[in-house]
Amino acid sequence: MPKATQTASAPENYPSQKTLVRYSEILQGENKEGLISLLEAELSNLAELEDQVRKSGPVARDYVFLTQCKTDGVTYARLVTQKTSTSKQKVRGLGRPGSERHRDWERRIQRRESLDEIWTRVDLIRNLLGRMEGKAIAIPQEPEPEPWQQQA
């Protein structure tokens, strides 16, 4: 039986080929204002995307993750909360993998990861805009040695 072939498609929020060509034209023409306006538009799109993610349901905190354990040959899903690497873990049972509670927490964690990706992109764009606006970059210098540390 032949395998079904899947065609890969770009995610909904991925720029179209036409937009990518426009980015390329702006970069080649060194049109700084046009690029700044595109980056600001992308920031606006990311803000809308963040609102959509937040409206879709609750978001898991950073220190929450899912695990599975096997007891007497039966697999159970667990929600683990650990605020720091040295703190004790709090474990809450979610029933069998695929249960409603388990799927709910999977969606919450997926929303958290989506927001993390959005924030990473926002930081990247803000850094690019800062560079384009000509903000000075601080270069760390070697500290001057203290007088008692200088060799005689």
Sequence and secondary structure as in RCSB ss.txt:
>XXXX:A:sequence
MPKATQTASAPENYPSQKTLVRYSEILQGENKEGLISLLEAELSNLAELEDQVRKSGPVARDYVFLTQCKTDGVT
YARLVTQKTSTSKQKVRGLGRPGSERHRDWERRIQRRESLDEIWTRVDLIRNLLGRMEGKAIAIPQEPEPEPWQQ
QA
>XXXX:A:secstr
           TTS  HHHHHHHHHHHHHT HHHHHHHHHHHHHHHHHHHHHHHHTS    TTEEEEEEEETTEE
EEEEEE SSTTS  EEEE  STTSHHHHHHHHHHHHHHHHHHHHHHHHHHHHHHHHHTT            GGGS
  
